[in-house]
């Protein structure tokens, strides 16, 4: 079993910054892929960023503004969000792909095995 707990959400003004953290526990390893997704009311869950080892991928709307990183010793994944826009408003979820025989860094939520509870990010205009 894997448990993921997000924190760091809140209310910020457009142009501001926010740092989200995801603490992992259970059977997690440094080889696992970790990702961030977000979901706004009435919309499908969308990919934000993911990381496996040194390989990182970003969705086009956040590229250059968001940075994903991880501390394997602390088993924590961080999403640093800068230059926030109102359209970034959503519930943000962290997710883990722990399948041992794959090396993908997927943009699809169906490829992730475990999910956190989500943390709300609201960006005012």
N, C-alpha and C positions, 0 to 999 in steps of 0.2 A: 504494500500500500504506500501511496505517496500523498502527502498533505501539502497544500500550497495556500499561503495566507498573504494577501496583498495589504498594503498600507500606503499612506501618503497622499491620498486623494483629497480634494478640497475645491474651494472657489478662488479663482484668480482672474485678474483683468487681462484682456487681450494684450499680447506682447510680453506677458510675464512667463515665469518658469515654475515647474513643479517636478518633484522627484518621487517616483513610485518605486516601492520595494516589494519583492516577493520572497518570502522565507519558505524554504522547502524542508521537509522532514520525511523520514521513512526511507524507502529503498531508492534513493537517487544517486546518480553518478555524474562525474564531470563530462562523460561522453554523451549524456542526454541532451536532446534539443530543448531549449527553453524559448518560449514565445510570449508575446503580448498581443492580445486582441482587444477590440472595443466594440460596443454596441450602444447605439442611440435608440430612443423610443421609436417604434415603428420601422426600424431598419434591421437588416440582417447583421449578424456578427461579422466584422471585417478584420482582416489581418493588419497588424501594425509593424511588428518587428520580431525577428527570431535570431537565435544564435546556437551554433553547435561547434564547440572548440573555438577556433579562431575565425570561423566562417559566420558572417552576419549578413542578413538581408532585411530590407526595409520596404514598406509600401511607399509608392510615389508621393502621396500627399504629406508624408512626414519626413522624407529624406532631406537631410541637411539641417533639420530642426530637432529630431529625436535621436537619442543614442542608447543602445542596449548594451549592457555589460553584466558580468557575473563575477562573483567571488566564490570560488569553489570551496575554499576553506570554511567560509561562513554559510555555504549553500544558499546564497542569496542572489537574486537577479534584480537588476535595477533598470528602470526606464527613465532617463533624464529627458525632460520635455522643455524645450526652449521656444521662444517666439510663438507662444500659444495663440490660437485663433478660436473664435466662437464655434467653428465647425469641428473642433477637437472635442467638444463636449460629448461625453459618453460615460458609460460604465466600462472600466478597463479591467480585463481579466488576464492573469498569467496562466500559462499552460505548459505541460511537460510531455514530450514524446520519449518514452523510455524503452522502446523496442530495441532489442540488442542487435538485430541483424540488418538494420538500416542505418544509413548515414545521411539521409535527406534532411534538409531544412525546409519544411513544408509551409506553404501559405494557407493551407486548408485546415479548418478547425477539426475536420473528421480524422486527421492523422495524429491528434493529440489525445493522450490517455487520461490525463488528470488536469483538473481545473481548480482555480481558486474561487473564492466567493464573489470577487469583484470589488472595486473601489470607485466611487463616483468622482469624476472630474468635470467641473463646470467652469467655462471660460466666458466671462461677461464681455459684451461689446462696448 
